[in-house]
């Protein structure tokens, strides 16, 4: 960019016999420091005066050309992202917290009721969920590649691998493996409702991005995300942890798990919402009407603030209504600084595509911390507070092989 206007000064040459003004303007697009008046040397009759004039212009161009060179270097660094960085972005490892958090919160809610934590089920469900989230990410890249939304997205898996078909086949295989794991756990738990709820969650993921639906292009991605990861997935994981086909009793869905699933759904949806900030222009170009395309980035930053305030307000209300134990409320309240950090970061950088790219990762941190705090509070309520009555499921295990009808004859303090 500053090839001609910067070479001579950088080499330290003090005298310039012939200053190539026109060449500078052609080679340095940002050389706005040269005006038409600077180019006109005809007003000077003396060659000595012209030489002095050229030297002054040369010094002036030197200062500006260095800035041009530095700006070019920074631009090139942004463009020439290393392959390792692109692969890291494509893997989206922090995003997999959306698989772990619903399961962990659900398992903690089951522990609150039964006092038991089924490790093998947890691990199988975690691996299966990771497979399904990977399917979601890969298939999303494939279908966004088809529509042109990811044409300039270097971290797209399709662009990195160079094969749309291979990426789609891998995605579908992962979905099959993941769902097979869910079916196995559901069969062990003997709970059909849990499998139906997880099927609904997968269907939400499919209609979100896959043809012929592609509801995310109609701005419906956030409601689908909330339903899939909140009420559907979290509640299903809870049922899989709390039931067993060897026990003949029905397990009810409590207000605690419903409340927890709503909070998990909110933090997960916030990640998706903030991931659109740096893609608004590209989404608008291909007709993808995400919420931010419809309302704009500035209004979107206000929505983020309102959403986080509403999250903690809902936490407080649910605690007052005794749907959540006080321990969960106290621990989740400790994540307020992280929520405030998300709000401040989005408000400050919503107009800068390069910086706002990191907003979704700030939301991932909030999602993970809030989920851990919520789960820890549920466990603490069982182990330390002991204010919640024991569920019948505990006594069922203890009285077997007694007649199941005797469950209803247990003392009232059970």
N, C-alpha and C positions, 0 to 999 in steps of 0.2 A: 504493500500500500504506500509505503514511504520510500520506495526503492530509489527514486531519483532525488527527491527533496531531502532525504536523510543520509545518503551515502557520503557526500562530501563533508558535512559537519561532523558526522560520527567518526570519520577517519582522521579528523583533526586538521584538515587543510585550511589554512587561514585565508588564502587569497583565491578568489574565483575569477578566472579570466572571462568566462562567458556563462552567465547564469541561465539555465534552460527553463524559463518560466512556463512556456507552453507545454513542454514535456512534463513538468511538475504537475500541472493541472490535469493532464491526461492520465498520469500514473497514480495520482493520489486523489481519489474521489472525495475524501474528507478535507481537502485543502481549501477550505472556505476562507482561509486567511488571505488568499490571493483574490483581489478584486480586479475589475476591468481597468481601474486606474493604475493598479500595480503593474499591469501588463504593458501599459502605454509608456514607452521610453522616448517617444518622439518629442516630448516637451523639453528634453534636455539636449542642448546642442553640443556641449563639451563632452568629449570622451572620458575625461577625468571625473566629471560629475556623474556620468552614467555608471562608471566603475564603482564610485562610492555608493551610489543608489543600489547597485546590484549587491554589494556587500551587505548593506543594511537589510535588504530583502532576504538575502541568504541567511543571515543570523536569525531573522524573524521566522523564516521557514524552518530553521534548525529546531527551534523550541517547539514549534507545532508538530513537526514531523516526528519528533521523539514521542509525543503523545499519540500520534497516529500509529506508530510502531507498537507501543505498549498496548493500545486498544486492540490492535490486530492480534497481538499475542494472546490477550485474554479471550477474544472471540474464538481463536483457534483452539485454545484449551477447552472451551466449553463444547466445541463441536467434536473435537477428537477425544471423545470419551473412550477409555480403555475397554477392551473386550471383557476383561474381568468385571469391570463396573457394570457393563451392560448385562452380563450374565447374572450378577447379583441382583440387579433391578428386576430382571425377568423372573428369577426364582421367587422374589417377594417373600422371603422368609418371615419377616415380622408379621405379614398379613395372616399367617397360619395361626395366630392367636385367636382368630375367629372360629377355629376348630376346637381349640383347647378350652377357651373360656366358657362357652355354653355347657360343655361336658363337665367341667370342674364345678361350676355353680350347681348344676343338676345333681352331681354326686354328693356335694356338700348338703344340699337340701334333703337328699335321701338319707344321708347320715344323721341329719337332725331328727328324722322320723324313726329310723330303725337302729341307729347306733352301729351300723355296719357299713364297711366300704369294700366293695367287690373289685379287687385289683385287676383280675384277669379281664373282666367285662370292661373296666375302664380302659385298659390298654388296647383291647381289640376295637372298642369304639373310637379311641383316639386315632389309631392308624387308619381305620375306615373313613373317619371324618377328614383326615389329611388327604387321602386319596380323592375324596369327593371335592374338596376345595381345590385340589390341583386340576381336576377335570373342569371345574368352573373357570379357573384362570386360563387354562389352555384353550378351551372351546371359545371363551370370550375373545382371546387373541385371534382365533381362526375366523370367527364371524365378523369381528371388527376389521380384519384384513380384507374380507370379502366386500364390505361396504366402503372401504377406503378410509375408515376412521383412523386406522393405525398406519397409514401410508408413510408418515414421517416419524413414526414412533420406533426409535432404534432399539429400545428394550423389549419390543414385541418378540415373543418366542418364534413366531413364524418368520419374522425378518432375520433373526439370528440363525435359526436352523436352515432356513431357505426352502422349507417343505411344508406346504399347507396340509397335504394329505397325511404325511407322517405325524404332524402335530395332532391332527384330529383323531387318528387311529389311537395314538398314545392316550389321548384324553378319554376316549370311550372305554379303553381297557381299564384305566384307573377307576372310572365310574363303576364298571362291572365288579372289579375287585372290592371296591369300597362298599357297594350295596350288598355283596355277598357276606361281608363281615357283619353288616347291620342285621341281615336275615339270621345269621347264626346266633347273635346275641338275643334277638327277639325270640327265637325258638327256645333258647335256654331260659329266658325270662318267662316264656309262655304268655306273652302279652301282645296281642294283635294290634291293640290301639297304638302302641309305641311305634310299630312298624308303619302303620298308616300315617301317623304324624310325620315320620321321617320321609315317607314317600311324598307327602305334601310339600315338605321342605325342598326335596330334590326337584319336584315339578316347578316350584317357584323359581329355582335356579335355571331351569330349562326355558321357561317362558320369558324369563328376564332377558335372555340373550339369543336364543336359538330361533331360526326360522321355522315356521312362518310368523311366529309371534313377535319376538324382539320388542317386548314391552318397555325395555329400557329406553328405546328410541322415542317412546311416547311420554317419557318422564315418570314412569311407574316403577323404576328400579328401586327407589328407596322404600316404598310400602312393601314390595316383595321381599326385600332384604330384611326388613323388620319382622315380617311374618315368619320367614324361613329360619332365621337364627334365633329369634325370640320365642314366641309361643310354641311353634312347631318343634324345632330341634331341642330346645332346653327342656321342654315338658316331656318329650319322648325319651331323652336320656334319663330323666328322673324316673320314669316308669320302668325302664330297663334295669335300673339299679335297685329298685325297691320291690320288685316282684320276682316270683320263681314259679315255674310250672309244677314244682313239687308241692306247692301250697295252694289249697283251695279257698282262697279268699279274694275279694275284690279290693283293689287299691284305688282310693279316691285321689283326685287331683286337688291339692290343697291351695289355699290362698297364698301361702308362702312361695310355692314354686311358680304360680302364675305371676306374682309380683316380681320375683327375681327374673323371670323370663322377659318381662316387659322392659326392665332396666337393661338387661343384656341386649335385647333387640335395639334399644335406643343407641347404645354406644357403638354397636356394630354398624348401624345405619349412618351414624356420623362419619365413620371412616369412608363409606361409599360416597357420601355427599361431598366431602372435602377432596376426594380424588378427582373430581370433575373440574376443579378450579383452573388447572393448567391446560385443560383440554377444550375449553369453551370455544375457541376459534375453530379448531378442527372439527368438533362436534357439530357446530352450526353449519360448516361447509358441506357436511355429508347428510344433513337433515336429522341429526340425532338431538332431539329436544329434551336434553337433561334439564333438571330444575334450574341449574345455573344459566343455561342458555336462555331460558324463559324469563328469569327474573334479573339476571345480571350479577356480576361478581360483587359489587358493593352491597346489594341487597342480600346476597348469599352470605357475606360476612356477618351481617346482622342476624340472619337466621341461625348461624352457628352459635352466636352469643345467646340467643333466645333458647336454643335447644339445650345448651349446657346448663343454663339457669333452670329450665324445666326439669332436667334430669335430677338435679339435687333437690328441687322442690318436691318432685314425685317421691324421692327417697324419704324425705321428711314426712310427707303425708302418709306413706305406707307404714312408716314406723309408728306414727301416732295411731293409726288404725290397727296396730298390732299384727299386720300382715307380715312384717319383717321384724326379727329380733333387734333389740337395741344395740347389740354388739355389731351387727352388720352396718347399722346406721352410723355408729361412731367411727368404725374403720373406713367406711366409704367416704365419710366427711373429711378424712385425712387426705383424700385425693383432690380436694378443691384447688390447691395450688397448680396441679397439673391441668385441671380444667381451665383455670385462669390463663395458663400459659398458651393453651390452644386458642383461646379467644384473642389474646393479645397478638399472637403470631399471625393469625388470619387477618385481623384488622390492619396490621402493619404491612402485610405483604400480598394481599389479595390481587393487586394489580400487576405483580411481578411473577411471570410464569415460571421462571427458574427457581425462585425462592418458595413460591406457594406449592411447588411440587412436594415439598417436605411436610406440608400440612397434614396429609393423610397419615404420615408416620407419627406425628405428634398425637393424632387421634388414636392410633394403634396403642401408644403408650398409655393413654387415658383408659382405653378399653381394657387393656391387660391389668393395669393397676386397680381399676374399679372392680373388675371381675374377681381378682385375687382377694381384694378386701371384702367383697360381698360373700365369697365362699368361706373365707376365714372367719367371718362373723357368724355364719351359720354353724360352722364346726364348733366355735367357741361357745355358742349358745347351748349346744348339747353337752359339751364336756365340762364347762365351768359354771354357767348360769343355772342350768337345770330348771328353767321356768316352764319349759314346754312339756306337756304330758306325753308319756310314751304311747307310741302307736300300737295298735293291735298286732301289727306284724311281728313285733318283738316277742309277744307272748305266744304267737302261733308256733314259732320255732321251739319254744321251751316246752309246750304242752304236748307236742306230737309224741306218740301216735294217738292222742286222745281224740275223741269225736269232735269234729269241727264245730258242732252245735254248742259245745261247752264254752267256746270263745265268748258267746254272748252272756254266759253266766258268771264271767269273771267279776271280781269286786269292782266297785266304781273307781277306786283309786288306781286301777291299772291304766 
